[in-house]
């Protein structure tokens, strides 16, 4: 039986640029940053209070992977993150230079907004209706 989901992989062009985006603009922290055999860098980030779920910022190494950077889920967000105040989070991210393709919008399930990371990968923030 599966007990938990622990990782999400995002293919990136440049791990340092991705790390800067996710930590400085979105508020993630470095969870693991180690170099293993063949000079491979295992770089994961997490939310400060949610260290049991990590996002692996993986370098696109093959031509197939490079073609997927920013397009792992074409036209749809790769990941959805919850927030207690979508409009406030939107304003904070905008102030840090995050590019949104959808401003906060009321939906039957809550208020959502969609933005791009440094490579164009679409990400989603959502404030659930309670």
GITA-V238248 format. One record per residue. N is the residue number from 0. RES is the residue in one small letter. PHI is phi in degrees with one decimal (none if undefined). PSI is psi in radians with two decimals (none if undefined). Layout:
n=N res=RES phi=PHI psi=PSI
n=N res=RES phi=PHI psi=PSI
//
This chain:
n=0 res=x phi=none psi=2.43
n=1 res=x phi=-79.0 psi=2.33
n=2 res=x phi=-100.9 psi=-0.47
n=3 res=x phi=-166.6 psi=2.72
n=4 res=x phi=-99.4 psi=2.23
n=5 res=x phi=-114.6 psi=-0.42
n=6 res=x phi=-141.3 psi=2.63
n=7 res=x phi=-131.2 psi=2.32
n=8 res=x phi=-102.1 psi=2.26
n=9 res=x phi=-118.0 psi=2.12
n=10 res=x phi=-75.0 psi=2.33
n=11 res=x phi=-131.5 psi=2.70
n=12 res=x phi=-74.3 psi=-0.71
n=13 res=x phi=-141.3 psi=2.03
n=14 res=x phi=-63.2 psi=-0.67
n=15 res=x phi=-66.6 psi=-0.71
n=16 res=x phi=-64.8 psi=-0.72
n=17 res=x phi=-65.1 psi=-0.76
n=18 res=x phi=-59.8 psi=-0.77
n=19 res=x phi=-61.2 psi=-0.78
n=20 res=x phi=-60.9 psi=-0.93
n=21 res=x phi=-69.4 psi=-0.55
n=22 res=x phi=-85.8 psi=-0.83
n=23 res=x phi=-79.4 psi=-0.55
n=24 res=x phi=-98.0 psi=-0.58
n=25 res=x phi=-108.8 psi=-0.24
n=26 res=x phi=90.2 psi=0.23
n=27 res=x phi=-73.7 psi=2.90
n=28 res=x phi=-123.6 psi=2.78
n=29 res=x phi=-70.6 psi=2.23
n=30 res=x phi=-95.2 psi=-0.93
n=31 res=x phi=-140.2 psi=2.34
n=32 res=x phi=-143.8 psi=1.64
n=33 res=x phi=-134.1 psi=2.64
n=34 res=x phi=-107.1 psi=2.24
n=35 res=x phi=-114.7 psi=-2.89
n=36 res=x phi=-52.5 psi=2.67
n=37 res=x phi=60.6 psi=0.45
n=38 res=x phi=58.7 psi=0.55
n=39 res=x phi=-85.2 psi=2.22
n=40 res=x phi=-96.8 psi=2.07
n=41 res=x phi=-96.3 psi=1.87
n=42 res=x phi=-122.2 psi=2.05
n=43 res=x phi=-127.5 psi=2.65
n=44 res=x phi=-124.9 psi=2.82
n=45 res=x phi=-150.7 psi=2.96
n=46 res=x phi=-76.2 psi=2.58
n=47 res=x phi=-54.1 psi=-0.65
n=48 res=x phi=-103.4 psi=0.13
n=49 res=x phi=-133.8 psi=1.10
n=50 res=x phi=-78.5 psi=-0.03
n=51 res=x phi=-85.8 psi=-0.05
n=52 res=x phi=-127.0 psi=2.17
n=53 res=x phi=-119.4 psi=2.56
n=54 res=x phi=-105.2 psi=2.11
n=55 res=x phi=-88.8 psi=2.09
n=56 res=x phi=-92.8 psi=1.64
n=57 res=x phi=-99.8 psi=2.30
n=58 res=x phi=-68.6 psi=2.34
n=59 res=x phi=-75.6 psi=1.96
n=60 res=x phi=-104.5 psi=-0.55
n=61 res=x phi=-99.8 psi=2.82
n=62 res=x phi=-56.8 psi=-0.65
n=63 res=x phi=-64.4 psi=-0.75
n=64 res=x phi=-67.1 psi=-0.74
n=65 res=x phi=-60.2 psi=-0.62
n=66 res=x phi=-68.4 psi=-0.37
n=67 res=x phi=-91.9 psi=-0.19
n=68 res=x phi=-59.0 psi=2.19
n=69 res=x phi=80.9 psi=-0.06
n=70 res=x phi=-136.9 psi=0.48
n=71 res=x phi=-61.4 psi=-0.57
n=72 res=x phi=-131.9 psi=1.39
n=73 res=x phi=-49.8 psi=2.15
n=74 res=x phi=76.0 psi=0.01
n=75 res=x phi=-132.2 psi=2.61
n=76 res=x phi=-63.8 psi=2.44
n=77 res=x phi=-76.3 psi=-0.54
n=78 res=x phi=-144.9 psi=2.53
n=79 res=x phi=-117.4 psi=2.31
n=80 res=x phi=-121.5 psi=2.41
n=81 res=x phi=-90.7 psi=2.63
n=82 res=x phi=-142.1 psi=2.65
n=83 res=x phi=-81.3 psi=-0.28
n=84 res=x phi=-148.5 psi=1.64
n=85 res=x phi=-60.9 psi=-0.76
n=86 res=x phi=-65.1 psi=-0.69
n=87 res=x phi=-67.0 psi=-0.78
n=88 res=x phi=-62.5 psi=-0.73
n=89 res=x phi=-56.1 psi=-0.85
n=90 res=x phi=-63.3 psi=-0.72
n=91 res=x phi=-63.2 psi=-0.81
n=92 res=x phi=-64.7 psi=-0.75
n=93 res=x phi=-58.5 psi=-0.72
n=94 res=x phi=-63.4 psi=-0.41
n=95 res=x phi=-93.7 psi=0.13
n=96 res=x phi=88.1 psi=0.25
n=97 res=x phi=-73.7 psi=2.35
n=98 res=x phi=-91.8 psi=2.09
n=99 res=x phi=-99.0 psi=2.47
n=100 res=x phi=-104.3 psi=-0.22
n=101 res=x phi=-143.5 psi=2.10
n=102 res=x phi=-70.1 psi=2.91
n=103 res=x phi=-52.3 psi=2.21
n=104 res=x phi=-132.3 psi=2.32
n=105 res=x phi=-73.5 psi=2.27
n=106 res=x phi=-128.1 psi=2.93
n=107 res=x phi=-58.4 psi=-0.50
n=108 res=x phi=-94.4 psi=-0.19
n=109 res=x phi=154.0 psi=-2.81
n=110 res=x phi=-107.5 psi=2.25
n=111 res=x phi=-130.7 psi=2.74
n=112 res=x phi=-145.3 psi=2.67
n=113 res=x phi=-127.7 psi=2.37
n=114 res=x phi=-138.9 psi=3.00
n=115 res=x phi=-110.1 psi=2.56
n=116 res=x phi=-86.5 psi=-2.97
n=117 res=x phi=-62.8 psi=-0.39
n=118 res=x phi=-105.7 psi=0.03
n=119 res=x phi=95.8 psi=0.03
n=120 res=x phi=-64.7 psi=2.27
n=121 res=x phi=-81.2 psi=2.37
n=122 res=x phi=-131.1 psi=2.74
n=123 res=x phi=-129.0 psi=2.35
n=124 res=x phi=-116.1 psi=2.51
n=125 res=x phi=-142.6 psi=2.35
n=126 res=x phi=-108.6 psi=1.92
n=127 res=x phi=-70.5 psi=2.59
n=128 res=x phi=-78.9 psi=2.29
n=129 res=x phi=-120.2 psi=none
//
